[in-house]
């Protein structure tokens, strides 16, 4: 039986965009596990598996239900040890924690604000109302005001990728010779805005763009299966 992945979408169920759900989709594909996605909008999340989590991704694997992309990766690693490793050992798991924090605090902070109105535009009317009601208190301003500094912040965002850019001069993946879960963490952040926004967050000649393109090609082109917003 295929694993179920509850995957965040907007009004178009064929365009999943959540960075965290993309981490899980890539993890499942990395393990070579068959899975089916369940398109899930914001207002659907409280009904997922009896309200097990306030967020997605959530997976159901037979009788097991697991929430949170990192917890899911750990579950897959423990449950399917005979399949390709997501971490390459305890050191890779520890490294992934650092990469996750870097992505959440540095990449997501800029990307989430810069693409906010694009993400809002992906929702149907009831979910737009929810999105506005939940995000405006978080940002302390109207949604329309939040992305106003994205042009001014673009150079700093691209500069924040320098650790990744520099590393790619030494090895092809964050995981080393082949991709691991930390690659999927950063990929999820960039795929989030690729699907949601036509804004050009990466320069075409950036080595990070080349790495991201290779990520899109992984697992039979899973990432490319959803066209970019551009």
Buried (B, 14 or more C-beta within 10 A) or exposed (E): EEBBBBBBBBEEEEBBBBBBBBBBBBBBBBBEBEBEBBBBBBBBBEEBBEEBBEBBBBBBBEEEBBBBBBBBBBBBBEBBEEEEBBBBEEEBBEBBEEBBEBBBEBBBBBBBBBBBBBBBBBBEEEBBEBBBEEBBEEEEEEBEEBBEEBEEBBEEBBEBBEEBBEBBEEEBBBBBEBBBBBBBBBBBBBBBBBBBBEBEBBEEEBBBBBBBEBBBEBBEEBBBEBEBBE
